[in-house]
């Protein structure tokens, strides 16, 4: 049984990882464990690069903390301002002893009420809770679920990027020099 370490204890990120691995490698059996690690970036990453760095830092920190595993996964949600509007997305970085995969979720623009709260210093999850009258939405359906009325939930949103990040693991012969 292969061990997969997710650099987060958020149940949504753990579930998304399970979904992605099960879809990409249905014949394999994995043991999943979420651990707490620091992203090394701001609490609310505000650029594409900072968000990517947070995911990469998380995967590396998980590998240092649990070196006996087979895969280490960093997932980091972020925001960037484009033409004066905020859009959100997440980066996924997956490492193993011999391979590397990276992918980004789809992006979508945040409504002005949420944008204003983020400008005031709130994290996206906090802003969602205020606007939608919820608690801990980042551990549930998140902005994507709230704004799509759960047509896309946070777990499925991340799992697609996890599948994309697993492409080099599914096709290692095509990605030998990508590592």
KEKE-3310 file (N, C-alpha, C; in steps of 0.2 Angstrom, whole numbers, plus 5000, padded with zeros to 4 digits):
npx = (5004:5003:5009:5001:5004:4996:4998:4990:4977:4964:4949:4943:4953:4960:4950:4948:4961:4960:4950:4955:4967:4961:4953:4963:4972:4964:4966:4976:4980:4979:4986:4980:4985:4983:4993:4999:5007:5018:5015:5024:5021:5011:4996:4984:4987:4992:4995:4998:5011:5015:5005:5008:5021:5017:5010:5021:5030:5023:5022:5035:5039:5030:5037:5049:5044:5038:5046:5046:5035:5026:5021:5019:5009:5005:4993:4987:4977:4973:4973:4972:4974:4967:4965:4959:4950:4946:4952:4951:4959:4968:4984:4992:5004:5013:5024:5036:5048:5054:5048:5038:5023:5013:4999:4985:4970:4954:4950:4940:4930:4929:4914:4910:4907:4914:4927:4930:4930:4942:4951:4951:4959:4954:4954:4950:4941:4936:4929:4919:4912:4907:4899:4890:4884:4889:4899:4916:4917:4927:4931:4921:4911:4916:4921:4919:4909:4899:4896:4892:4881:4883:4885:4898:4908:4920:4929:4928:4932:4946:4950:4951:4962:4971:4971:4976:4989:4994:4997:5011:5015:5006:5011:5025:5036:5035:5038:5051:5062:5056:5057)
npy = (4994:5011:5026:5042:5058:5072:5089:5096:5097:5099:5093:5094:5095:5083:5074:5078:5074:5060:5057:5062:5053:5040:5041:5043:5032:5019:5005:5005:5004:5016:5024:5037:5053:5067:5081:5094:5108:5122:5135:5144:5156:5171:5171:5173:5170:5182:5182:5174:5168:5168:5159:5147:5145:5143:5131:5122:5124:5118:5104:5101:5103:5093:5082:5082:5081:5068:5057:5044:5041:5039:5048:5066:5080:5096:5109:5124:5138:5153:5171:5183:5199:5206:5217:5225:5217:5204:5187:5170:5154:5138:5131:5115:5104:5090:5078:5065:5052:5051:5059:5073:5083:5096:5107:5118:5124:5129:5146:5159:5174:5184:5191:5208:5211:5202:5204:5217:5214:5206:5215:5222:5214:5202:5184:5173:5163:5168:5180:5174:5168:5179:5186:5176:5172:5160:5148:5142:5139:5137:5124:5117:5119:5130:5145:5142:5132:5139:5150:5143:5137:5124:5117:5115:5108:5111:5101:5093:5103:5104:5091:5089:5097:5090:5077:5082:5086:5074:5068:5067:5056:5046:5045:5042:5040:5049:5061:5061:5071:5081:5082)
npz = (5000:4995:5002:5004:5008:5013:5013:5023:5035:5031:5028:5016:5007:5009:5005:4991:4986:4988:4979:4967:4965:4966:4954:4944:4946:4948:4951:4961:4979:4992:5006:5015:5022:5031:5036:5047:5040:5037:5025:5021:5015:5014:5024:5016:5000:4987:4974:4959:4958:4972:4977:4970:4975:4989:4988:4983:4993:5004:4999:4999:5013:5019:5014:5020:5033:5033:5027:5024:5015:4999:4991:4991:4994:4990:4992:4988:4990:4981:4977:4964:4957:4943:4930:4940:4946:4957:4956:4959:4963:4964:4967:4964:4969:4967:4973:4972:4976:4963:4954:4948:4949:4943:4944:4940:4946:4939:4936:4944:4945:4960:4969:4971:4985:4993:4988:4993:5007:5007:5003:5015:5023:5026:5025:5011:5015:5027:5022:5014:5024:5031:5021:5016:5028:5035:5044:5045:5030:5022:5026:5021:5008:5002:4993:4979:4979:4986:4977:4965:4969:4974:4962:4958:4970:4983:4985:4972:4964:4967:4965:4951:4947:4954:4948:4935:4939:4942:4930:4925:4933:4929:4916:4915:4907:4897:4903:4908:4909:4915:4929)
capx = (5000:5007:5007:5001:5004:4993:5001:4985:4972:4958:4946:4941:4959:4961:4945:4950:4967:4958:4946:4960:4971:4956:4951:4969:4975:4959:4969:4980:4977:4983:4984:4980:4986:4984:4997:5000:5014:5017:5015:5029:5019:5005:4990:4980:4992:4989:4998:4999:5018:5015:5001:5012:5026:5014:5009:5027:5033:5019:5024:5042:5039:5027:5042:5054:5041:5036:5050:5044:5029:5027:5019:5018:5005:5004:4987:4987:4972:4976:4970:4976:4970:4967:4961:4955:4945:4950:4950:4953:4961:4973:4989:4993:5011:5014:5031:5038:5055:5057:5044:5035:5018:5010:4993:4982:4963:4951:4949:4934:4931:4925:4910:4913:4907:4920:4933:4931:4933:4949:4955:4952:4963:4951:4955:4944:4936:4932:4925:4914:4907:4903:4894:4885:4882:4891:4905:4921:4915:4933:4932:4915:4910:4921:4918:4916:4902:4894:4894:4889:4876:4886:4886:4905:4910:4927:4933:4928:4936:4953:4952:4952:4969:4975:4972:4981:4996:4996:4999:5018:5015:5003:5015:5032:5041:5035:5040:5058:5066:5052:5058)
capy = (5000:5017:5031:5048:5063:5079:5095:5100:5093:5101:5087:5095:5094:5076:5071:5079:5070:5053:5057:5062:5047:5035:5042:5042:5025:5015:4999:5005:5006:5021:5026:5045:5056:5074:5083:5101:5111:5129:5136:5149:5162:5174:5167:5173:5172:5187:5182:5167:5165:5166:5153:5142:5144:5140:5123:5119:5124:5113:5098:5100:5102:5086:5076:5082:5078:5061:5055:5037:5041:5038:5055:5072:5084:5103:5112:5131:5142:5160:5176:5188:5205:5206:5222:5228:5213:5198:5180:5165:5148:5135:5127:5108:5101:5083:5075:5058:5052:5051:5063:5080:5085:5103:5109:5124:5124:5134:5152:5163:5181:5185:5196:5214:5211:5197:5207:5222:5211:5204:5221:5224:5210:5195:5178:5172:5159:5173:5184:5170:5167:5185:5187:5171:5170:5154:5147:5137:5137:5134:5117:5114:5120:5136:5150:5139:5129:5144:5154:5139:5134:5118:5113:5112:5109:5113:5094:5091:5108:5103:5085:5090:5099:5084:5073:5085:5086:5067:5066:5064:5050:5041:5044:5044:5039:5056:5066:5060:5077:5086:5081)
capz = (5000:4995:5007:5002:5013:5011:5017:5026:5038:5029:5026:5009:5003:5009:5001:4984:4985:4987:4973:4961:4965:4964:4947:4940:4948:4951:4953:4967:4985:4995:5013:5015:5029:5031:5041:5047:5038:5035:5018:5020:5011:5017:5025:5010:4995:4983:4967:4956:4960:4979:4978:4968:4980:4995:4986:4982:5000:5007:4997:5002:5020:5020:5012:5026:5040:5033:5022:5022:5011:4992:4988:4995:4990:4993:4989:4990:4986:4981:4973:4960:4954:4936:4928:4945:4949:4960:4954:4964:4960:4968:4964:4967:4968:4969:4972:4974:4976:4957:4949:4950:4945:4945:4940:4943:4945:4935:4940:4943:4948:4966:4969:4975:4992:4995:4986:4998:5013:5006:5003:5022:5026:5028:5020:5007:5019:5032:5018:5012:5030:5032:5015:5016:5035:5036:5048:5042:5024:5019:5027:5018:5000:5000:4988:4973:4981:4988:4971:4960:4972:4974:4956:4959:4977:4984:4984:4965:4961:4968:4963:4944:4947:4957:4942:4930:4942:4942:4923:4924:4936:4924:4910:4917:4901:4893:4908:4911:4909:4918:4936)
cpx = (5004:5004:5007:5000:5001:4995:4995:4980:4965:4955:4944:4947:4961:4956:4946:4956:4964:4954:4950:4964:4967:4954:4957:4972:4970:4961:4973:4976:4982:4981:4985:4981:4987:4988:4998:5007:5013:5018:5021:5028:5013:4999:4985:4985:4988:4991:4998:5006:5018:5011:5005:5017:5023:5013:5016:5030:5029:5021:5031:5042:5035:5033:5047:5051:5040:5040:5049:5038:5031:5026:5018:5014:5004:4998:4987:4982:4975:4971:4974:4971:4972:4962:4956:4950:4949:4947:4954:4955:4966:4978:4990:5000:5011:5021:5031:5045:5058:5053:5041:5029:5015:5004:4989:4974:4960:4951:4942:4934:4926:4920:4913:4913:4913:4926:4935:4933:4940:4953:4956:4956:4960:4954:4949:4939:4932:4927:4919:4909:4903:4898:4889:4882:4883:4897:4909:4919:4921:4935:4925:4915:4914:4917:4915:4910:4897:4891:4891:4883:4877:4886:4893:4906:4918:4931:4933:4932:4944:4955:4954:4960:4973:4976:4977:4988:4998:4998:5006:5019:5012:5007:5022:5037:5041:5037:5047:5062:5062:5053:5062)
cpy = (5006:5022:5038:5053:5070:5084:5099:5095:5095:5095:5087:5093:5086:5072:5072:5075:5063:5053:5057:5056:5041:5035:5040:5035:5021:5008:4999:5006:5010:5022:5034:5048:5063:5077:5091:5103:5118:5130:5140:5155:5165:5170:5167:5175:5177:5187:5175:5164:5164:5160:5147:5140:5141:5132:5120:5118:5118:5106:5096:5099:5095:5081:5076:5079:5071:5058:5048:5036:5040:5045:5060:5077:5091:5106:5119:5135:5150:5165:5180:5193:5206:5212:5225:5224:5207:5191:5175:5158:5144:5131:5120:5106:5095:5081:5068:5058:5052:5056:5069:5081:5092:5105:5115:5123:5129:5140:5155:5169:5181:5191:5202:5214:5207:5201:5213:5219:5209:5210:5224:5220:5203:5190:5177:5168:5163:5177:5180:5169:5173:5186:5182:5169:5163:5154:5141:5135:5135:5127:5113:5115:5126:5140:5147:5136:5134:5148:5150:5136:5126:5113:5110:5113:5109:5106:5093:5097:5107:5096:5085:5092:5093:5079:5076:5085:5078:5064:5064:5058:5044:5040:5046:5044:5046:5062:5065:5066:5083:5087:5087)
cpz = (5000:5000:5004:5007:5010:5016:5020:5030:5037:5026:5018:5005:5003:5005:4993:4982:4983:4980:4967:4960:4963:4957:4942:4940:4951:4954:4959:4973:4989:5002:5013:5022:5028:5037:5041:5045:5037:5028:5016:5016:5016:5019:5020:5004:4990:4976:4965:4958:4968:4980:4976:4973:4986:4994:4986:4989:5004:5006:5000:5009:5022:5019:5018:5032:5039:5027:5020:5017:5004:4988:4993:4991:4994:4989:4992:4986:4987:4977:4969:4958:4947:4933:4934:4949:4952:4958:4959:4960:4965:4964:4968:4965:4971:4968:4975:4974:4969:4952:4952:4946:4948:4941:4944:4942:4940:4939:4939:4947:4955:4965:4973:4982:4996:4994:4991:5005:5013:5006:5010:5026:5028:5023:5016:5011:5024:5028:5016:5018:5031:5027:5015:5022:5037:5042:5045:5035:5020:5020:5024:5010:4998:4995:4982:4974:4982:4982:4966:4963:4972:4968:4956:4966:4977:4982:4976:4962:4961:4965:4955:4943:4950:4951:4937:4933:4942:4935:4922:4928:4932:4918:4911:4911:4897:4897:4911:4913:4913:4926:4939)
residu = (UNK:UNK:UNK:UNK:UNK:UNK:UNK:UNK:UNK:UNK:UNK:UNK:UNK:UNK:UNK:UNK:UNK:UNK:UNK:UNK:UNK:UNK:UNK:UNK:UNK:UNK:UNK:UNK:UNK:UNK:UNK:UNK:UNK:UNK:UNK:UNK:UNK:UNK:UNK:UNK:UNK:UNK:UNK:UNK:UNK:UNK:UNK:UNK:UNK:UNK:UNK:UNK:UNK:UNK:UNK:UNK:UNK:UNK:UNK:UNK:UNK:UNK:UNK:UNK:UNK:UNK:UNK:UNK:UNK:UNK:UNK:UNK:UNK:UNK:UNK:UNK:UNK:UNK:UNK:UNK:UNK:UNK:UNK:UNK:UNK:UNK:UNK:UNK:UNK:UNK:UNK:UNK:UNK:UNK:UNK:UNK:UNK:UNK:UNK:UNK:UNK:UNK:UNK:UNK:UNK:UNK:UNK:UNK:UNK:UNK:UNK:UNK:UNK:UNK:UNK:UNK:UNK:UNK:UNK:UNK:UNK:UNK:UNK:UNK:UNK:UNK:UNK:UNK:UNK:UNK:UNK:UNK:UNK:UNK:UNK:UNK:UNK:UNK:UNK:UNK:UNK:UNK:UNK:UNK:UNK:UNK:UNK:UNK:UNK:UNK:UNK:UNK:UNK:UNK:UNK:UNK:UNK:UNK:UNK:UNK:UNK:UNK:UNK:UNK:UNK:UNK:UNK:UNK:UNK:UNK:UNK:UNK:UNK:UNK:UNK:UNK:UNK:UNK:UNK)
# end
